[in-house]
Amino acid sequence: MSDRPSSVSAAPRTIPVLDWRQSQPSRPVTLPLLQAQGQLQDRLQRPLRDLRISVTDRCNFRCSYCMPKEVFDKDYPYLPHASLLSFEEITVLARQFLAHGVRKIRLTGGEPLLRKNLERLIEQLAALRTIDGVAPDLTLTTNGSLLARKAASLKAAGLRRVTVSLDGLDDATFRRMNDVDFPVSDVLAGIEAAQRAGLGADGGLKVNMVVKRGTNEQEILPMARYFRSRGVTLRFIEYMDVGATNGWRMDEVLPSAEVIALLRQEFALLPLEAAAPGETAQRWGYANAQGQWDPALGEVGVISSVTQAFCHDCNRARLSTEGQLYLCLFGHQGHDLRSLVRGGASEAEIASAIAHIWQGRSDRYSELRASLPAEAAPAPGEGRRRVEMSYIGG
């Protein structure tokens, strides 16, 4: 049974550039057909290796740094189902990204586990192959609210790893941050279910904590104590200026350097090499009594997208739930791939469109922001509106 909406109109084979969700296409441009050859680089010689696919723009949490309740209320105009890419359409696009050298696919949202029958999409993606002839590294980011009941079926469908967003262990703090009074115990139960199911059995189970100064920095050490030696990699993420609705302020950013300094007051940490090119997290391993990293104790990571930009080796593309391709988490324009798929474009034409888009990429927002003096940085809401994180995933 197809997941594709039953009534959609055909669209011309063009690649219009859209300003977030506004349907104002640019003038169509005729471009030469480029074949997928397994290696694609942008203008800064960055390869395409990582595809993040948002499967829904909805979430059952209302975290202030992502989907604040005062904006995403009961009257918020979410995308209609007919606008969403079907599972078959996602699979067609993913196949072409893999042909260009993508090796990892991450499913995001919103909250991806809200998408009905998501296991069918995972089965389809797990059946694809990279240019090396292996299954893609298929992973998913979730708030964990539905993970306890879904972990086993996700693993059976072919999901390899999972990352859970969790911003504190103190129940009152966590309920305040998710703003829907959801208990932390249910998220912890989901993490335990993921471990039992074998999601991340090779050390790939991660927990991401967004640290917001004045809100939850007191949870850093309790989180580290809890997940140390549990086979879970804990990562601390600087509060980012994503989108236009979270009221971001620089004075609410707790730099990763301060997070590591705090952790080292209690734990012996050793810097570790990056696990893969383009990895966003700086890794630190827990040392044993002999001063050596002990994998049984685990590791922590910090993602410093505000204070230590990593644009120079960013190899990630993001596909929105309605088929807009974004080349940067802080982007303000997307490229419409849905029109190609629904307009009858061949897979060769789709692959060529992706190639042209990536080869024209020069995005490095965080590096440019970091080069400006504080007084010159744009205030929240100024300039062109950036895409919301809930629309393209993190």
Residue pairs with C-beta under 8 A, 6 or more apart in sequence:
2 86
2 88
3 86
3 87
3 88
3 117
3 120
3 121
4 86
4 87
4 88
4 89
5 81
5 82
5 84
5 86
7 82
8 82
8 342
9 342
10 342
10 343
10 344
11 338
11 339
11 340
11 342
11 343
12 28
12 339
12 343
13 339
13 340
13 343
13 344
13 345
13 349
14 25
14 28
14 29
14 339
14 340
15 28
15 29
15 31
15 335
15 336
15 337
15 339
15 340
15 353
15 356
15 357
16 25
16 26
16 28
16 335
16 336
16 339
17 25
17 26
17 333
17 334
17 335
17 336
18 24
18 25
18 324
18 333
18 334
18 335
18 336
19 332
19 333
19 384
19 385
20 332
20 333
20 334
20 385
20 387
20 388
20 391
21 79
21 322
21 391
25 336
31 352
31 353
31 356
32 352
33 348
33 349
33 352
34 351
34 352
34 355
34 356
34 359
35 348
35 351
35 352
36 96
36 99
36 100
36 351
36 355
38 99
38 100
38 101
38 131
39 47
39 100
39 101
40 47
40 48
40 100
40 101
40 354
40 355
40 358
40 359
41 47
41 48
41 358
41 359
42 48
42 327
42 358
42 359
42 360
42 361
42 362
43 359
43 360
43 361
43 362
44 312
44 361
44 362
44 364
46 278
46 312
46 313
46 314
46 315
46 361
47 101
47 315
48 97
48 100
48 101
48 102
48 315
48 317
48 358
49 101
49 102
49 103
49 104
49 277
49 278
49 315
49 316
50 102
50 103
50 104
50 106
50 278
50 315
50 316
50 317
51 94
51 97
51 102
51 104
51 105
51 106
51 316
51 317
51 318
51 319
52 105
52 106
52 107
52 108
52 316
52 317
52 318
52 319
52 392
52 393
52 394
53 90
53 94
53 105
53 106
53 107
53 108
53 318
53 319
53 393
54 108
54 109
54 110
54 112
54 318
54 319
54 320
54 321
54 391
54 392
54 393
55 84
55 90
55 107
55 108
55 109
55 110
55 112
55 115
55 118
55 121
55 321
56 84
56 109
56 110
56 111
56 112
56 114
56 115
56 321
57 78
57 79
57 109
57 110
57 320
57 321
57 390
57 391
58 78
58 109
58 110
58 111
58 114
59 66
59 67
59 72
59 109
59 110
59 111
59 114
59 143
59 390
60 111
60 114
60 143
60 145
60 180
60 182
61 67
61 111
61 143
61 145
61 178
61 179
61 180
61 182
62 68
62 69
62 72
62 178
62 179
62 180
63 167
63 177
63 178
63 179
63 210
64 177
64 179
64 212
64 246
64 247
65 210
65 212
65 239
65 240
65 242
65 246
65 248
66 242
66 246
66 389
66 390
67 245
67 388
67 390
68 179
68 245
68 246
68 247
69 179
71 245
72 245
72 390
79 321
79 322
83 321
83 322
84 321
84 322
85 93
85 319
85 321
85 322
85 323
85 338
85 341
87 117
87 120
87 121
87 124
88 124
89 323
89 338
89 341
89 342
90 121
90 124
90 125
90 319
91 121
91 124
91 125
91 128
92 341
92 347
92 350
93 319
93 323
93 337
93 341
93 350
94 102
94 105
94 125
94 128
94 136
95 128
95 347
96 347
96 350
96 351
96 354
97 105
97 317
97 354
98 128
98 129
98 130
98 131
98 136
99 131
99 351
100 351
100 354
100 355
100 358
101 130
101 131
102 130
102 136
102 317
103 130
103 132
103 136
103 137
104 136
104 137
104 138
104 139
105 125
105 136
105 137
105 138
105 139
106 139
106 140
106 141
106 163
106 393
107 118
107 121
107 122
107 138
107 139
107 140
107 141
108 140
108 141
108 392
108 393
108 394
109 115
109 141
109 321
109 390
109 393
110 321
110 390
110 393
111 142
111 143
111 145
111 146
112 118
112 140
112 141
112 142
113 140
113 142
113 145
113 146
113 147
113 150
114 146
115 121
118 154
119 153
119 154
119 156
119 157
120 157
122 138
122 154
122 157
122 158
122 159
123 157
123 158
125 136
125 138
125 158
126 135
126 136
126 138
126 157
126 158
126 159
127 135
127 158
128 135
128 136
129 135
129 136
130 136
135 158
137 160
137 161
138 158
138 159
138 160
138 161
139 159
139 160
139 161
139 162
139 163
139 204
140 154
140 159
140 161
140 162
140 163
141 162
141 163
141 164
141 165
141 208
141 393
141 394
142 162
142 163
142 164
142 165
142 190
143 164
143 165
143 178
143 187
144 164
144 165
144 166
144 186
144 187
144 190
144 191
145 182
145 186
145 187
145 190
146 190
147 162
147 164
147 187
147 190
147 191
147 193
147 194
148 186
148 189
148 190
148 192
148 193
149 193
151 162
151 190
151 193
151 194
151 196
151 197
151 199
152 193
152 196
152 197
154 162
154 197
154 199
155 197
155 198
155 199
159 199
160 199
160 200
160 204
161 199
161 200
161 204
161 205
161 206
162 194
162 199
162 200
162 204
162 205
162 206
163 205
163 206
163 207
163 208
164 187
164 190
164 191
164 194
164 205
164 206
164 207
164 208
165 207
165 208
165 209
165 210
166 174
166 184
166 187
166 191
166 207
166 208
166 209
166 223
167 173
167 174
167 177
167 178
167 209
167 210
167 211
167 212
167 216
167 219
168 174
168 177
168 184
168 209
168 216
168 219
168 222
168 223
169 184
169 219
169 222
169 223
169 226
170 184
170 218
170 219
170 222
171 183
171 184
171 185
173 215
173 216
173 218
173 219
174 182
174 183
174 184
174 187
175 181
175 182
175 183
175 184
177 215
177 216
191 205
191 207
191 232
194 200
194 205
195 205
195 231
195 232
199 205
200 206
200 231
200 232
203 231
203 233
203 295
205 231
205 232
205 233
206 232
206 233
206 234
206 235
207 223
207 227
207 232
207 233
207 234
207 235
208 235
208 237
208 303
208 394
209 216
209 219
209 220
209 223
209 234
209 235
209 236
209 237
210 237
210 238
210 239
211 217
211 220
211 236
211 237
211 238
211 239
211 254
211 259
212 239
212 252
212 254
213 239
213 251
213 252
213 253
213 254
214 252
215 252
217 254
220 236
220 259
220 262
220 263
221 262
221 263
221 266
223 234
224 234
224 263
224 266
224 267
224 300
225 266
227 233
227 234
227 298
228 267
228 286
228 297
228 298
229 296
229 297
229 298
230 298
231 298
232 298
233 298
233 299
233 300
233 301
234 298
234 300
234 301
235 281
235 300
235 301
235 302
235 303
236 256
236 259
236 300
236 301
236 302
236 303
237 302
237 303
237 305
238 253
238 254
238 255
238 256
238 302
238 303
238 304
238 305
238 306
238 307
239 248
239 252
239 253
239 254
239 306
240 248
240 305
240 306
240 329
240 389
241 248
241 306
241 330
241 369
241 380
242 248
242 329
242 330
242 386
242 388
242 389
242 394
243 386
243 387
243 388
243 389
243 390
244 380
244 381
244 385
244 386
244 388
245 388
247 380
248 380
249 380
250 306
250 374
250 377
253 306
253 307
255 304
255 306
255 307
256 282
256 302
256 303
256 304
256 307
256 308
257 304
257 307
259 302
260 269
260 284
260 302
263 269
263 284
263 300
267 286
268 286
268 287
268 291
269 284
269 285
269 286
269 287
269 300
270 284
270 285
270 286
270 287
270 291
270 292
270 293
271 282
271 283
271 284
271 285
272 283
272 284
272 285
272 293
272 299
273 283
274 282
274 283
275 283
277 313
277 315
278 313
278 314
278 315
278 316
280 303
280 305
280 310
281 301
281 302
281 303
282 301
282 302
282 303
282 304
282 308
283 299
283 300
283 301
284 299
284 300
284 301
284 302
285 293
285 294
285 295
285 297
285 298
285 299
286 293
286 294
286 297
286 298
286 299
286 300
287 293
287 294
287 297
288 294
288 297
293 299
304 310
305 329
305 366
306 366
306 370
307 370
309 364
309 366
309 367
309 369
309 370
310 366
311 363
311 364
311 365
311 366
311 367
312 364
312 367
314 328
314 363
314 364
316 329
317 325
317 326
317 327
317 358
318 325
318 326
318 327
318 329
318 331
318 392
318 393
319 325
319 326
319 337
319 392
320 326
320 334
320 387
320 391
320 392
321 391
322 338
323 336
323 337
323 338
323 339
323 341
324 334
324 335
324 336
324 337
324 338
324 392
325 334
325 335
325 336
325 337
325 354
325 357
326 333
326 334
326 335
326 387
326 392
327 357
327 358
327 361
327 363
328 363
328 364
328 365
329 365
329 389
329 392
329 394
330 363
330 365
330 366
330 386
330 387
331 363
331 365
331 386
331 387
331 392
332 384
332 385
332 386
332 387
334 387
335 353
335 357
337 350
337 353
337 354
340 349
340 350
340 353
341 350
345 353
369 377
